[in-house]
């Protein structure tokens, strides 16, 4: 992994891996991420922290904890921390408390620990509270890394965790302490077969009150090259989670291991733009009515370099999440001066689940009655101009986004076809 420079003031969102974003009471956004520069001489060890006033410009704030806490280090032998999950913890006495669940492990080993640190502010200081769950390589089939916290419809906290080893599990947490409520592994909610190396990690669950169901985001394949974000939904937080084709995400057969899980984001490139590969290990956060995804991604032409990106998430009428094809560029960059029709020429990416790497956008023609000035609009899109099919119908959302190549706001869309395959596109710019 290449660190651009040992001076973090120049990083912005570069070098951020496994990110999560929260908003502090000071109005700033805080991004926590894997300690990607732990091997830089003299650089403090711990979870990286960045701040932003607008979700666009990020400044390095420091390193939470400053070291691998002793219990987690002695258990795992870890020299740095992975995948910090930070959440505002509900209290009954009116106090403000933040929880950070961090992972301590080494590559290729199931000897791992998820620890808990607490603070009164996301700015810290953070105080370690010990290990929440730990696994041993020669004892356990599952792996204690990549924690994410979600609350069920009754407000009870749960921790989602796991990886290539044994899949993804969910375990209930004690609402007072944040530790496990019971000494148990928890319920298996997603896994992949040995035929694809069990390649799954970086899970996150969000409750959607609008549909009264839970949405599981999870990353498939290699974080270095072929990562993609997959989705399933369930009526209960403990599952079963099923993709848009109805496949149970705990038991994909070897012949469907590549297709299982609705792929909402993967490697892609739009005309004239930067090729992006291996987007993944996302988390989801909201700001008012707006939903956002934060994830890391690598540059196709310099794959050792990675950065965090934030994208808007829009929802179909049926409650499926759809991700913007362009990174978020600020609240003033999503509206057109006048409403525009969705009909016309588009550059579109079909996120074929069987394609593991970068997918080039193709020019398509869309017919639709939808009109938008950038405000999200649910729409039926008829996609033509394709080599492999005469027409595809999408259950879609049309919305505004900032096109970084054209340097202006354009209409964008994302939608699901009848086979459960997601398409995402940007209206072609002709001048």
Secondary structure by P-SEA (a helix, b strand, c coil): cccccccccccccccccbbbbbbccccbbbbbbcccccccccccccbbbbbbccccbbbbcccccccccaaaaaacccccccbbbbbbccccccbbbbbbbbbbbcccccbbbbbbbbccccccccccccccbbbbcccccccccbbbbbbcccbbbbbbbccccccbbbbbcccccccccccccccccccccccccccccbbbbbbbccccbbbbbbcccccccbbbbbbcccccccccccccccccccccccccccccccccccccccccbbbbccccbbbbbbcccbbbbbbbbbbcccccbbbbbbbbbbbcccbbbbbbcccccccccccccbbbbccccccccccccccccbbbbbbbbbbccccccccbbbbbbbbcccccccbbbbbbbbbbbbcccccbbbbbbcccccccbbbbbcccccc
